[in-house]
Every structure is written in C-alpha cells, then in structure tokens.
C-alpha cells in the first residue's frame, strides 16, 4: 500500500517535470521565432531583461524567472501596434494621443495572448501591469496601484523606461535622473533606489553633473558582463 502511494507520487512528479520541460521548451521556441521577426524589439528586451534581473537581485528576489520571462515575452505586444505607429517609435518620432494609447495598451494585448499558455499566470499579471504608473494612472484602467501592483511589473516599469531614456540620452546619470524626477507618481521608490544601487550611484546626481564615482556613463559598464 505504502509502496503504491510512493510510486504514484513519483509518477506525478515525473509528469510534472515533463510538463515543465515542455512549457520551457515551447516558450524558448516562441521567443526565438519572435526575436527573428523583430530583432530590434527583442534586442531592447534583452537589455531590459538584464537590468530587471539585476534590480530583482538587489531587492533580494532571487532568480525571478517570472520577471525574466515577462521581459522576453513582452515584445509580443508590439503585434497589436499598427505598423505605421511602430515605424514612428523606431524613428523616435513624437506620437499623438491615439498612438500613445495604442502603445500603452500593448502590454494588455500581450497579456491576453500569453494567458492562453497554461501555468503562466504570474507572467501574465506582470506583463499586464508593466506600463501602469505607481500612482495607479495608466493602463489597465482599474483600481490597482502602489504595492498592490505586482513587484515584477514595478521592476519592469523602471527597467523599461530607464533603457528607453538611456538609448535617447546615452548617459546613465541623465537617464537615472529622468526616472527619479517622476518620483512616486510613476515608479516604486524602492525599485528606483535599487536601480541606483545597480548603477553604482553614490551621490545626489544632477542632470548636468559629472557621473559620480563608480557610476558608469553607460549601463552596463564597457567591458563588463551585462547582468
């Protein structure tokens, strides 16, 4: 009787392991295919992934596989953005109100698609709220705000915006100040502080100030591994 129960338990564990391997393999294939379709978007996602994981480690969150997967699957939301709007984004052009709303709703579109994959509930939740501001403004238009937002979403929000600012300004201190200037309206202050630790900030930074000692002009520092 006991042996039968042990055998059944081992069988359940084996089946669960096989399902997890199948899920991991399927997700990797999906990411690989999408990265070939839109290399630029997935290049940005790789930058965000490395920074988000570094922030997660700084916050003591460990491996944070759900955050990592969210960054890699997040660009799927671009499929919901019209080609002409994507072209504007890639060229750095200004967006009108309609275009901005489409881009802000892209994470919701991505979350709806990913929700069809079983056992990715945490990832879906992170992606869905990854563009929402800490004060609750933005999309999705619901009552979640502050610490009620998934911690992965709060990390992604900071990492995504920092990478975008960095690509425009080509300066880690300036990009970091763009993030800090928004205060607790857009970002979780604890996540912003963790970003500062990751970047090596040691002093109050000003937009025109030279980088503080240990604070790289670009993140990650040249010649050092990313993440």
HELIX and SHEET records of a PDB file:
HELIX    1   1 UNK A    2  UNK A   37  1                                  36    
HELIX    2   2 UNK A   39  UNK A   58  1                                  20    
HELIX    3   3 UNK A   65  UNK A   74  1                                  10    
HELIX    4   4 UNK A   75  UNK A   80  5                                   6    
HELIX    5   5 UNK A   83  UNK A   91  1                                   9    
HELIX    6   6 UNK A   97  UNK A  104  1                                   8    
HELIX    7   7 UNK A  106  UNK A  114  1                                   9    
HELIX    8   8 UNK A  121  UNK A  128  1                                   8    
HELIX    9   9 UNK A  146  UNK A  148  5                                   3    
HELIX   10  10 UNK A  151  UNK A  169  1                                  19    
HELIX   11  11 UNK A  172  UNK A  181  1                                  10    
HELIX   12  12 UNK A  183  UNK A  186  1                                   4    
HELIX   13  13 UNK A  189  UNK A  199  1                                  11    
END                                                                             
